[in-house]
Amino acid sequence: MVEPVLTFKKQFTSVFLPTMIFETGIGSITPMIPLSVLKLGGNAAVAALVVALLSIGQVVGDIPAGHLAQRLGDRAAMLYGAGVSLILLILCALAPNWFVFALAIFGLGAVNALFVLARQAYLTEVTPAARRSIALSTLGGMQRIGSLIGPFLGGATLSVLGVWFLKGADFLPAVYWLAALLVVVTGLSVYLVKELPSGEKRAHASSDRVRTRDLLKKNARMFMTLGVAIVLVGAVRQTSNVALPLWAAHIGLSAPITSYIYGFSGLLDAAFFYPAGRVMDRFGRLWVAIPSLLILGGSILFIPLTNGMGTLALVALVMGFGNAIGAGMIMTISADMAPENGRAQFLATCRLFGDAGSAAGPMLIAGGAAVSFLAAGIWLLGGCGLVAASIMGATLEKYSVHANQRTRLKHGLTKEGRKLT
């Protein structure tokens, strides 16, 4: 069987561009969610809960998203996801109260799981294994770039409306209309690009429906070992969203300074996805997975040792670098292990593990803060990063042909992961 070929131009128009546009829309509304809840009559506690619903919705939506992507096909799933997202964003803009708004945010999280999974499954299907890392790392990079651009675009929109029209007027719903417009552009960009023959074929070829329960049973040992590492990675990656702002406030840094530190860390986070993908394709996944987790986990351990802007900024930049070189790492490893039949459900299960970790990470820090020892929660997450690196090093060779060059040679491939001719 000839491996399907997906050129960078086709990758960009069919996957990367829609990804960046979609994530820009989601990123534009994320900082506005708590403000919208307060405007609609909720209190601070309700606002925090609604913010969490975006992530909770994604966790809840992971497994159903796998079944839908398997049944509809990846491209169709992206189109359906864009359509439902449009309806939910309009509902956010017109919500009469915080409860309706909260339901819409939860739905957006669930639909986002479908959209993300469909893109990952599509790239996994049409990209040869020897170029899989660069494709999925770029996908992760586009997600991060969109999430970085979104808040600035949303803020700029509100600022322009405030200057052009009456100051003090309520333009907050405009951000949701902006995100809705970006989702429309996303849907059009997916619709106008014809799906590759391999993708069309897969959408109809999988007549044997695979149950998630059977996948879990068949891969139980992997999920009990490497799956734990995926959970820990999800938790550790959320540290910058919670630990940095909380520790900055703890040591007395102002909100603008905290924002700058967070922003520069995010810029670095989005800067190294391409070389990371090249390294994984050339030398194997472990050459990125272990350094990324060691750098990220190790730098987190230093957060409680900082006492000012300079030291915290330095640690934040190192964290950003560690996280950046791991862009697409879990997606690539999951794709390497995914079976051809039931691929979407397998990827969805791996995403569920990672998303569950992402939801649990802030709770660990919150638990430490609740007992007046914020540093304990931060140190615990840093340790999770080091443990994840250890599990990856000990188990990845058992489950991934592309763990390193040695495993590739062992399975009859070249060092670069290509089939021998």
C-alpha positions as CSV (number, residue, x, y, z in Angstrom):
1,M,0.0,0.0,0.0
2,V,1.4,3.4,-1.0
3,E,1.5,5.9,1.9
4,P,-0.8,8.9,1.4
5,V,1.1,12.1,0.7
6,L,0.0,15.5,2.1
7,T,2.1,18.4,1.0
8,F,2.8,21.3,3.3
9,K,0.5,23.5,1.1
10,K,-2.4,21.1,1.5
11,Q,-1.6,20.7,5.2
12,F,-1.7,24.5,5.6
13,T,-5.0,25.0,3.8
14,S,-6.8,22.0,5.1
15,V,-5.6,21.8,8.7
16,F,-3.2,24.4,9.9
17,L,-5.0,27.5,8.8
18,P,-8.4,26.4,10.1
19,T,-6.7,25.4,13.4
20,M,-5.1,28.8,13.9
21,I,-8.3,30.7,13.0
22,F,-10.5,28.5,15.2
23,E,-8.2,28.7,18.2
24,T,-7.9,32.5,17.7
25,G,-11.7,32.7,18.1
26,I,-11.7,30.5,21.2
27,G,-8.7,32.5,22.6
28,S,-10.5,35.8,22.1
29,I,-13.4,34.8,24.3
30,T,-11.5,33.0,27.1
31,P,-10.4,36.1,29.1
32,M,-13.9,37.5,28.7
33,I,-15.8,34.5,30.1
34,P,-15.6,35.6,33.8
35,L,-16.5,39.2,32.9
36,S,-19.5,38.0,31.0
37,V,-20.7,35.9,33.9
38,L,-20.4,38.9,36.3
39,K,-22.3,41.0,33.8
40,L,-25.1,38.4,33.6
41,G,-25.6,38.3,37.4
42,G,-23.1,35.7,38.6
43,N,-20.6,36.2,41.4
44,A,-16.9,35.5,41.4
45,A,-17.3,31.9,42.4
46,V,-19.8,31.3,39.6
47,A,-17.4,33.0,37.2
48,A,-14.6,30.7,38.2
49,L,-16.8,27.6,37.7
50,V,-17.9,28.7,34.3
51,V,-14.3,29.2,33.2
52,A,-13.6,25.7,34.3
53,L,-16.6,24.4,32.3
54,L,-14.7,25.1,29.1
55,S,-12.1,22.4,30.1
56,I,-14.6,20.1,31.7
57,G,-16.7,20.2,28.5
58,Q,-13.6,19.1,26.6
59,V,-13.0,16.2,29.0
60,V,-16.7,15.1,28.7
61,G,-16.6,15.4,24.9
62,D,-13.4,13.5,24.2
63,I,-14.9,10.0,24.0
64,P,-18.1,10.9,22.1
65,A,-15.9,13.0,19.8
66,G,-14.0,9.8,18.9
67,H,-17.1,8.0,17.9
68,L,-18.4,10.9,15.9
69,A,-15.1,11.4,14.1
70,Q,-15.0,7.6,13.3
71,R,-18.6,7.6,12.0
72,L,-18.6,11.0,10.1
73,G,-15.0,11.1,8.8
74,D,-12.5,13.7,9.9
75,R,-13.3,16.5,7.5
76,A,-17.1,16.2,8.0
77,A,-16.5,16.2,11.8
78,M,-14.6,19.5,11.5
79,L,-17.4,21.0,9.5
80,Y,-20.1,19.8,12.0
81,G,-17.9,21.1,14.8
82,A,-17.6,24.5,13.2
83,G,-21.4,24.7,12.7
84,V,-22.3,23.8,16.2
85,S,-19.6,26.2,17.6
86,L,-21.2,29.0,15.6
87,I,-24.6,28.4,17.2
88,L,-23.1,28.2,20.7
89,L,-21.1,31.4,20.2
90,I,-24.2,33.3,19.1
91,L,-25.9,31.9,22.2
92,C,-23.1,33.3,24.3
93,A,-23.6,36.7,22.7
94,L,-27.3,36.7,23.3
95,A,-27.5,34.8,26.6
96,P,-30.1,36.3,28.9
97,N,-28.5,35.0,32.1
98,W,-25.3,33.3,33.4
99,F,-26.9,29.8,33.5
100,V,-27.6,29.8,29.7
101,F,-24.2,31.3,29.1
102,A,-22.6,28.5,31.2
103,L,-24.4,25.8,29.2
104,A,-23.1,27.4,26.0
105,I,-19.5,27.5,27.3
106,F,-19.7,23.8,28.4
107,G,-21.0,23.0,24.9
108,L,-18.1,24.9,23.3
109,G,-15.6,22.8,25.3
110,A,-17.3,19.5,24.1
111,V,-17.4,20.7,20.5
112,N,-13.8,21.8,20.7
113,A,-12.9,18.2,21.6
114,L,-14.5,17.1,18.3
115,F,-12.7,19.7,16.3
116,V,-9.3,19.0,17.8
117,L,-9.6,15.3,17.5
118,A,-10.8,15.4,13.9
119,R,-7.7,17.5,12.9
120,Q,-5.4,15.1,14.7
121,A,-7.0,12.0,13.2
122,Y,-6.9,13.6,9.7
123,L,-3.2,14.4,9.9
124,T,-2.5,11.0,11.3
125,E,-4.3,9.4,8.4
126,V,-2.8,11.3,5.5
127,T,0.8,12.0,6.8
128,P,3.5,9.3,6.5
129,A,5.0,8.2,9.8
130,A,8.4,9.6,8.8
131,R,6.9,13.1,8.7
132,R,4.2,12.7,11.3
133,S,6.0,14.6,14.1
134,I,6.6,17.8,12.1
135,A,2.9,17.7,11.0
136,L,1.5,17.2,14.5
137,S,4.0,19.6,16.1
138,T,3.0,22.3,13.7
139,L,-0.7,21.5,14.5
140,G,0.2,22.0,18.2
141,G,2.1,25.2,17.3
142,M,-0.9,26.6,15.4
143,Q,-3.1,25.9,18.4
144,R,-0.7,27.9,20.6
145,I,-0.3,30.7,18.2
146,G,-4.1,31.1,17.8
147,S,-4.5,31.0,21.6
148,L,-1.9,33.7,21.9
149,I,-3.3,36.0,19.2
150,G,-6.9,35.6,20.3
151,P,-6.9,37.6,23.6
152,F,-5.0,40.5,21.8
153,L,-7.5,40.5,18.9
154,G,-10.5,40.4,21.3
155,G,-9.0,43.2,23.4
156,A,-8.3,45.3,20.3
157,T,-11.9,44.8,19.1
158,L,-13.3,46.1,22.4
159,S,-10.8,49.0,22.4
160,V,-11.7,50.1,18.8
161,L,-15.4,49.9,19.6
162,G,-14.9,52.0,22.7
163,V,-13.0,54.7,20.7
164,W,-15.3,54.8,17.7
165,F,-18.6,54.6,19.7
166,L,-19.7,55.8,23.1
167,K,-17.3,55.2,25.9
168,G,-18.6,53.1,28.7
169,A,-21.1,51.3,26.5
170,D,-21.4,47.5,26.8
171,F,-19.5,46.0,23.9
172,L,-18.6,42.7,25.6
173,P,-20.9,40.6,23.4
174,A,-18.9,41.9,20.4
175,V,-16.1,39.4,21.3
176,Y,-18.4,36.5,20.9
177,W,-19.6,37.8,17.5
178,L,-15.9,38.2,16.5
179,A,-15.3,34.5,17.5
180,A,-18.5,33.5,15.6
181,L,-17.1,35.3,12.5
182,L,-13.8,33.4,12.8
183,V,-15.6,30.1,13.1
184,V,-17.4,30.9,9.9
185,V,-14.1,31.5,8.2
186,T,-12.8,28.3,9.7
187,G,-15.7,26.3,8.3
188,L,-15.3,27.9,4.8
189,S,-11.6,27.1,4.8
190,V,-12.3,23.5,5.6
191,Y,-15.2,23.2,3.1
192,L,-13.4,24.8,0.2
193,V,-10.4,22.4,0.4
194,K,-11.2,19.0,-1.2
195,E,-10.5,16.1,1.0
196,L,-7.7,13.8,-0.1
197,P,-8.8,10.4,-1.5
198,S,-7.4,8.5,1.5
199,G,-9.5,10.6,3.9
200,E,-12.6,10.0,1.8
201,K,-11.9,6.3,1.7
202,R,-11.4,6.1,5.5
203,A,-14.7,7.9,6.1
204,H,-16.6,5.0,4.6
205,A,-14.3,2.1,4.9
206,S,-14.5,1.4,8.6
207,S,-17.6,-0.7,8.7
208,D,-16.4,-2.6,11.8
209,R,-17.3,-0.3,14.7
210,V,-14.8,-0.5,17.5
211,R,-16.0,-0.1,21.1
212,T,-13.9,2.1,23.4
213,R,-14.2,-0.5,26.1
214,D,-12.5,-3.0,23.8
215,L,-9.7,-0.6,23.0
216,L,-9.1,0.0,26.7
217,K,-9.1,-3.7,27.4
218,K,-6.7,-4.5,24.5
219,N,-4.3,-1.6,25.5
220,A,-4.8,-1.8,29.3
221,R,-1.1,-2.2,30.1
222,M,-0.2,0.8,27.9
223,F,-2.8,3.0,29.5
224,M,-1.8,1.9,33.0
225,T,1.8,2.9,32.3
226,L,2.3,5.4,29.5
227,G,-1.3,6.6,30.0
228,V,-0.3,7.8,33.5
229,A,2.5,9.8,31.9
230,I,0.0,11.4,29.5
231,V,-2.1,12.4,32.5
232,L,0.9,13.9,34.3
233,V,1.9,15.8,31.1
234,G,-1.6,17.4,30.9
235,A,-1.3,18.5,34.6
236,V,2.2,19.9,34.3
237,R,1.4,21.9,31.2
238,Q,-1.4,23.9,33.0
239,T,1.1,25.2,35.6
240,S,1.8,28.5,33.7
241,N,-1.9,29.3,33.6
242,V,-2.3,29.0,37.4
243,A,1.0,28.8,39.3
244,L,2.7,31.8,37.6
245,P,-0.1,34.3,38.3
246,L,-0.7,33.0,41.8
247,W,3.0,33.1,42.8
248,A,3.5,36.5,41.2
249,A,0.7,37.8,43.4
250,H,2.2,36.0,46.4
251,I,5.5,37.8,46.0
252,G,3.8,41.2,45.4
253,L,4.1,41.7,41.7
254,S,1.6,44.0,40.0
255,A,-1.0,42.7,37.5
256,P,0.7,44.4,34.5
257,I,4.1,42.9,35.4
258,T,2.4,39.5,35.9
259,S,0.7,39.8,32.5
260,Y,4.0,40.7,30.8
261,I,5.8,37.7,32.3
262,Y,3.0,35.4,31.3
263,G,2.8,36.8,27.8
264,F,6.6,36.5,27.1
265,S,6.5,32.9,28.4
266,G,3.6,32.3,26.0
267,L,5.5,33.8,23.1
268,L,8.5,31.5,23.7
269,D,6.0,28.6,24.1
270,A,4.8,29.1,20.5
271,A,8.2,29.6,19.0
272,F,9.9,26.2,18.9
273,F,7.3,23.7,17.6
274,Y,8.9,23.3,14.1
275,P,12.5,22.3,15.2
276,A,11.0,20.0,17.9
277,G,9.0,18.2,15.2
278,R,12.1,17.9,13.0
279,V,14.0,16.4,15.9
280,M,11.3,13.8,16.6
281,D,11.0,12.8,13.0
282,R,14.8,12.5,12.6
283,F,15.9,10.9,15.9
284,G,12.7,9.6,17.5
285,R,10.1,10.8,20.0
286,L,12.2,10.3,23.1
287,W,14.7,12.9,22.0
288,V,12.1,15.6,22.6
289,A,9.8,14.0,25.2
290,I,12.4,13.5,27.9
291,P,14.2,16.9,27.6
292,S,10.8,18.7,27.4
293,L,9.5,17.2,30.6
294,L,12.8,17.5,32.5
295,I,13.1,21.2,31.6
296,L,9.5,22.0,32.2
297,G,9.2,20.0,35.5
298,G,12.6,21.1,36.7
299,S,11.9,24.8,36.1
300,I,8.5,24.5,37.9
301,L,10.4,23.4,41.0
302,F,12.2,26.8,41.0
303,I,9.0,28.9,41.0
304,P,8.7,29.0,44.9
305,L,12.4,29.9,45.1
306,T,11.8,33.2,43.2
307,N,11.3,36.4,45.1
308,G,11.1,39.1,42.4
309,M,10.3,40.0,38.8
310,G,13.7,39.1,37.4
311,T,13.9,35.6,38.8
312,L,10.3,34.7,38.2
313,A,10.6,36.0,34.6
314,L,13.7,33.8,34.0
315,V,11.9,30.7,35.4
316,A,8.9,31.5,33.2
317,L,11.0,31.7,30.1
318,V,12.7,28.4,30.8
319,M,9.2,26.9,31.4
320,G,8.1,28.3,28.1
321,F,11.0,26.8,26.3
322,G,10.5,23.4,27.9
323,N,6.8,23.4,27.0
324,A,7.5,24.7,23.5
325,I,9.8,21.9,22.4
326,G,7.1,19.4,23.5
327,A,4.5,20.9,21.1
328,G,2.6,18.0,19.5
329,M,4.5,15.4,21.5
330,I,1.6,13.6,23.0
331,M,-0.4,13.8,19.8
332,T,2.5,12.3,17.9
333,I,3.0,9.5,20.4
334,S,-0.7,8.7,20.4
335,A,-0.8,8.7,16.6
336,D,2.2,6.3,16.5
337,M,0.4,3.8,18.7
338,A,-3.2,4.2,17.3
339,P,-4.6,1.1,15.4
340,E,-5.9,1.6,11.9
341,N,-9.3,0.3,12.9
342,G,-10.7,2.4,15.7
343,R,-8.0,5.1,15.3
344,A,-10.3,8.0,16.2
345,Q,-11.5,6.3,19.4
346,F,-8.0,5.5,20.4
347,L,-6.8,9.1,19.9
348,A,-9.9,10.3,21.8
349,T,-9.0,8.1,24.7
350,C,-5.5,9.4,24.8
351,R,-6.9,13.0,24.7
352,L,-9.2,12.1,27.6
353,F,-6.2,11.1,29.7
354,G,-4.4,14.4,28.8
355,D,-7.4,16.6,29.3
356,A,-8.2,14.9,32.7
357,G,-4.6,15.8,33.7
358,S,-5.1,19.4,32.5
359,A,-8.2,19.7,34.6
360,A,-6.5,18.1,37.7
361,G,-3.4,20.3,37.6
362,P,-4.9,23.5,38.8
363,M,-6.8,21.6,41.5
364,L,-3.5,20.4,42.9
365,I,-2.2,23.9,43.1
366,A,-5.5,25.1,44.6
367,G,-5.3,22.4,47.2
368,G,-1.8,23.6,48.3
369,A,-3.1,27.2,48.4
370,A,-6.1,26.1,50.5
371,V,-3.9,24.9,53.2
372,S,-1.8,28.1,53.1
373,F,1.2,26.4,51.4
374,L,1.1,27.4,47.8
375,A,4.6,26.2,47.2
376,A,3.6,22.6,48.0
377,G,1.1,22.4,45.2
378,I,3.7,23.9,42.8
379,W,6.4,21.5,43.8
380,L,4.0,18.6,43.5
381,L,3.3,19.6,39.8
382,G,7.0,20.0,39.1
383,G,7.6,16.5,40.5
384,C,4.9,15.2,38.2
385,G,6.9,16.5,35.2
386,L,10.0,14.5,36.4
387,V,7.9,11.4,37.0
388,A,6.4,11.7,33.5
389,A,9.8,11.9,32.0
390,S,10.9,8.8,33.9
391,I,7.8,6.8,32.7
392,M,8.4,7.9,29.1
393,G,12.0,6.8,29.3
394,A,11.1,3.4,30.8
395,T,8.0,2.5,28.7
396,L,7.8,4.3,25.3
397,E,10.1,1.9,23.5
398,K,7.7,-0.9,24.3
399,Y,4.7,0.8,22.6
400,S,6.1,3.1,19.9
401,V,8.1,2.0,16.9
402,H,9.3,5.5,16.5
403,A,10.5,6.0,20.1
404,N,14.1,6.3,18.8
405,Q,16.3,5.1,16.0
406,R,17.0,1.8,17.7
407,T,13.4,0.9,17.8
408,R,13.0,1.8,14.2
409,L,15.8,-0.4,13.1
410,K,14.5,-3.2,15.3
411,H,11.1,-3.1,13.4
412,G,12.7,-3.1,10.0
413,L,12.6,0.6,9.2
414,T,15.4,3.1,8.4
415,K,16.8,5.3,11.2
416,E,14.5,8.1,9.9
417,G,11.4,5.9,10.2
418,R,10.9,5.1,6.5
419,K,10.2,1.6,5.1
420,L,13.1,-0.2,3.6
421,T,12.8,-0.6,-0.2
